[in-house]
Amino acid sequence: MSKLLIVGNTMYRINEPLNRVEVSVNKGATWGIRSSTSSNGKLKDLLWFHNRLFALTESGLLFSANGGGTWGYRGGGDIVRRMIAIQDDGNVLYGLTADGHLCFSNNEGATWGIRG
């Protein structure tokens, strides 16, 4: 699970106690509040995919085209809510559920299937 991402000169992290995404542009010396996603439940994972920041939460998958400044809802449902981690292979998003199932999305998280 990625609770810390480095994209170019920008670092993103999940601040678990405050349940928010924070950003640093000075290699972690200081952190600023990028956004709060608390209305979507606990933050679980972060991913940079196709020039977007994705945040996996208890209620679904969020995405941001501006580095976490604003968020849109990408996908939900039982499969996404059960996921504990997300990853990609450059083309496909993958999610791992708490009970070990591998999920996949060919459309940037809008819909999901289960592989096993």
Backbone bond lengths (Angstrom), bond angles and torsions (degrees), N, CA, C in turn:
res aa  C-N    CA-C-N  psi(-1)  N-CA   C-N-CA  omega(-1)  CA-C   N-CA-C  phi
1 M - - - 1.443 - - 1.522 108.95 -
2 S 1.293 114.93 138.28 1.450 119.71 -178.22 1.526 110.25 -102.47
3 K 1.285 114.98 107.57 1.464 120.99 175.33 1.524 109.55 -99.70
4 L 1.356 115.27 -5.49 1.454 122.04 179.07 1.518 108.45 -138.81
5 L 1.335 116.86 127.64 1.465 122.90 177.87 1.517 109.37 -124.36
6 I 1.318 115.51 143.80 1.455 120.82 172.86 1.516 107.40 -120.68
7 V 1.328 116.13 119.52 1.458 122.96 -179.33 1.520 106.78 -125.46
8 G 1.339 116.37 104.17 1.462 119.81 -174.63 1.513 109.88 62.42
9 N 1.314 116.94 -123.30 1.465 122.10 179.14 1.523 112.75 -98.20
10 T 1.307 116.94 11.44 1.465 121.49 -177.46 1.522 110.21 -112.43
11 M 1.318 115.58 134.68 1.460 121.71 175.75 1.525 108.78 -111.25
12 Y 1.320 116.30 137.56 1.465 123.02 174.98 1.514 107.54 -120.04
13 R 1.336 116.36 141.33 1.457 119.54 175.68 1.518 109.76 -141.29
14 I 1.320 114.23 156.95 1.458 121.29 170.49 1.520 106.83 -92.97
15 N 1.310 116.50 120.47 1.457 121.80 172.73 1.532 105.07 -91.27
16 E 1.320 115.97 98.29 1.469 120.37 -173.64 1.520 114.19 -62.20
17 P 1.349 120.16 -45.93 1.464 118.27 -178.98 1.533 113.35 -60.13
18 L 1.335 116.88 -34.10 1.465 120.56 -179.29 1.523 112.64 -98.30
19 N 1.329 117.18 -4.86 1.461 123.90 178.13 1.531 111.83 50.82
20 R 1.335 114.61 58.11 1.454 119.00 178.48 1.527 110.07 -147.99
21 V 1.331 114.74 161.53 1.456 121.86 174.28 1.523 107.61 -91.47
22 E 1.326 115.22 131.51 1.453 120.75 177.76 1.523 109.17 -121.32
23 V 1.337 116.10 159.42 1.456 121.60 -175.56 1.528 109.98 -132.86
24 S 1.327 114.82 146.58 1.456 121.27 174.35 1.527 108.61 -134.57
25 V 1.321 115.52 135.51 1.470 120.38 176.71 1.534 110.59 -114.07
26 N 1.354 116.86 11.48 1.459 120.84 178.85 1.529 111.06 -129.42
27 K 1.333 115.17 44.15 1.466 123.21 175.72 1.523 113.31 58.50
28 G 1.326 116.70 34.22 1.453 121.76 174.25 1.514 115.61 87.51
29 A 1.324 118.51 4.37 1.469 120.26 179.22 1.520 110.86 -64.75
30 T 1.325 116.66 -40.67 1.460 121.65 175.21 1.521 108.87 -136.72
31 W 1.317 115.44 152.92 1.466 121.96 -178.28 1.521 109.23 -126.61
32 G 1.312 115.57 140.14 1.453 121.46 175.58 1.510 110.55 -117.18
33 I 1.297 115.87 156.06 1.462 121.26 177.04 1.523 107.93 -72.92
34 R 1.293 116.52 121.29 1.464 119.71 176.89 1.519 109.25 -91.74
35 S 1.309 115.44 -45.21 1.455 119.18 178.23 1.508 109.93 -172.46
36 S 1.285 114.94 161.62 1.451 121.77 174.47 1.520 107.82 -113.22
37 T 1.298 115.01 136.23 1.465 119.40 176.12 1.524 109.60 -119.31
38 S 1.337 116.33 24.44 1.463 121.21 -173.17 1.517 113.30 -58.69
39 S 1.317 118.38 -27.23 1.466 119.80 178.62 1.528 111.63 -69.80
40 N 1.325 117.54 -11.55 1.463 122.04 178.68 1.525 112.48 -104.11
41 G 1.317 116.89 13.75 1.455 120.98 179.49 1.513 112.24 84.65
42 K 1.290 115.54 -170.47 1.460 122.93 -175.19 1.529 111.45 -64.54
43 L 1.341 115.56 134.50 1.464 121.33 172.62 1.519 109.16 -73.51
44 K 1.327 116.61 134.30 1.458 120.62 -178.65 1.521 113.31 -112.33
45 D 1.331 117.76 -38.41 1.456 119.89 -171.50 1.521 110.32 -159.86
46 L 1.335 115.99 155.20 1.456 122.83 176.23 1.520 109.59 -124.49
47 L 1.329 115.93 150.91 1.460 121.17 178.00 1.517 109.35 -153.32
48 W 1.324 116.91 138.25 1.472 122.60 172.17 1.520 106.56 -100.48
49 F 1.325 117.44 119.23 1.467 121.63 -174.56 1.519 108.75 -147.09
50 H 1.326 116.47 126.22 1.473 122.67 179.69 1.527 112.22 51.19
51 N 1.335 115.79 47.35 1.468 123.16 178.30 1.523 114.06 61.25
52 R 1.306 115.95 27.84 1.466 121.71 176.21 1.519 109.32 -132.40
53 L 1.320 114.16 148.61 1.455 120.85 174.43 1.526 107.70 -94.53
54 F 1.314 116.53 125.42 1.465 122.09 178.14 1.525 108.56 -109.95
55 A 1.318 115.92 140.31 1.462 122.14 177.56 1.521 108.51 -127.98
56 L 1.313 115.59 121.15 1.455 121.39 175.93 1.520 107.75 -87.98
57 T 1.333 116.61 125.91 1.458 122.19 -179.84 1.522 109.69 -125.07
58 E 1.304 116.05 173.87 1.466 120.84 178.20 1.522 112.79 -61.63
59 S 1.325 117.39 -27.64 1.459 118.98 -176.69 1.523 113.98 -101.71
60 G 1.325 117.68 -6.32 1.454 118.84 178.36 1.512 113.02 155.80
61 L 1.315 115.27 -168.25 1.449 122.78 -178.03 1.520 109.74 -104.24
62 L 1.327 115.95 127.22 1.461 122.53 178.10 1.524 108.87 -108.37
63 F 1.334 116.59 157.24 1.459 119.85 174.92 1.519 109.41 -139.95
64 S 1.317 114.43 154.29 1.457 121.02 178.84 1.516 109.04 -138.92
65 A 1.314 116.23 129.55 1.463 121.67 176.65 1.524 111.38 -91.79
66 N 1.339 117.64 -2.85 1.462 120.36 -179.18 1.534 111.53 -125.80
67 G 1.324 116.11 40.49 1.460 120.45 174.07 1.505 115.80 67.18
68 G 1.310 118.13 26.01 1.454 122.10 177.88 1.509 114.69 95.43
69 G 1.322 117.37 5.59 1.467 120.11 177.56 1.513 111.90 -65.96
70 T 1.311 116.29 -43.23 1.464 123.24 174.94 1.517 107.93 -136.75
71 W 1.323 115.36 153.23 1.465 121.21 -175.78 1.514 111.37 -124.74
72 G 1.315 114.90 146.79 1.449 122.58 170.47 1.512 108.56 -119.22
73 Y 1.312 116.10 156.23 1.459 121.70 179.66 1.519 108.25 -88.73
74 R 1.314 117.25 123.80 1.460 120.67 -175.24 1.516 112.71 -99.83
75 G 1.284 118.70 -41.83 1.457 120.24 -177.73 1.506 110.97 -168.98
76 G 1.302 114.90 152.77 1.462 119.88 -179.41 1.507 109.69 -142.38
77 G 1.278 115.99 -139.00 1.449 120.86 -178.65 1.517 110.87 86.07
78 D 1.310 114.38 172.11 1.457 121.44 -175.21 1.523 112.14 -60.20
79 I 1.323 118.17 -40.38 1.467 120.68 -178.27 1.522 110.43 -60.62
80 V 1.306 117.26 -50.31 1.460 120.86 -176.66 1.529 110.77 -66.80
81 R 1.301 118.33 -40.09 1.465 120.61 179.87 1.527 112.12 -64.59
82 R 1.328 117.49 -26.01 1.469 121.44 178.55 1.522 113.03 -83.31
83 M 1.340 118.00 -11.94 1.459 120.85 -177.38 1.524 111.41 -72.09
84 I 1.326 115.26 145.58 1.459 121.50 177.80 1.526 111.71 -115.79
85 A 1.333 117.49 -14.37 1.464 121.30 -178.93 1.522 109.42 -153.85
86 I 1.336 115.22 150.21 1.459 121.03 174.88 1.523 108.93 -129.03
87 Q 1.330 115.59 151.47 1.459 122.97 -179.52 1.519 107.67 -155.19
88 D 1.315 117.37 169.40 1.459 120.12 178.74 1.518 109.81 -140.80
89 D 1.329 115.59 166.27 1.456 121.11 174.12 1.527 111.18 -117.44
90 G 1.333 116.01 16.77 1.458 121.60 -177.73 1.514 112.87 100.90
91 N 1.331 116.48 -25.47 1.462 121.67 -179.58 1.517 113.53 -127.04
92 V 1.306 116.64 -35.50 1.464 122.58 -174.23 1.520 109.36 -117.68
93 L 1.331 116.49 139.20 1.465 121.62 171.26 1.526 108.58 -87.73
94 Y 1.320 116.22 140.01 1.455 121.97 176.28 1.514 108.83 -123.71
95 G 1.309 115.77 146.95 1.451 121.89 175.92 1.509 109.90 -132.65
96 L 1.303 116.44 144.91 1.455 122.40 177.39 1.520 108.00 -113.30
97 T 1.328 116.29 129.01 1.458 119.88 179.02 1.528 109.84 -90.71
98 A 1.311 115.62 162.63 1.462 121.17 -179.36 1.520 111.74 -61.29
99 D 1.328 117.27 -27.52 1.466 119.93 179.62 1.525 112.65 -95.10
100 G 1.349 117.46 14.78 1.458 121.25 170.64 1.514 117.45 91.37
101 H 1.312 118.99 6.53 1.461 120.21 178.68 1.528 110.85 -81.76
102 L 1.328 115.65 143.77 1.452 121.63 176.39 1.523 108.55 -100.24
103 C 1.321 116.03 123.51 1.453 122.50 -179.76 1.524 108.37 -108.40
104 F 1.324 117.00 159.16 1.455 120.25 179.35 1.522 110.56 -145.31
105 S 1.338 114.74 153.67 1.455 121.41 176.26 1.523 108.85 -140.78
106 N 1.325 115.72 127.50 1.465 122.07 177.75 1.521 112.10 -95.37
107 N 1.339 117.94 1.12 1.465 121.17 -176.10 1.531 111.73 -131.30
108 E 1.324 115.18 46.87 1.459 122.97 175.89 1.525 113.90 55.38
109 G 1.312 116.45 35.74 1.451 121.71 173.23 1.502 117.13 90.53
110 A 1.341 117.52 3.48 1.473 119.87 -179.92 1.529 110.88 -67.74
111 T 1.320 117.77 -40.13 1.458 122.47 177.05 1.532 108.25 -136.40
112 W 1.338 115.37 154.87 1.458 121.11 -175.05 1.522 111.16 -133.80
113 G 1.316 114.95 148.16 1.452 122.59 171.87 1.519 108.72 -125.15
114 I 1.331 115.80 169.91 1.466 120.92 179.23 1.527 108.65 -117.16
115 R 1.326 116.71 131.31 1.466 122.00 179.48 1.517 111.15 -96.90
116 G 1.251 119.24 -32.40 1.460 119.23 -178.65 1.488 112.23 165.51
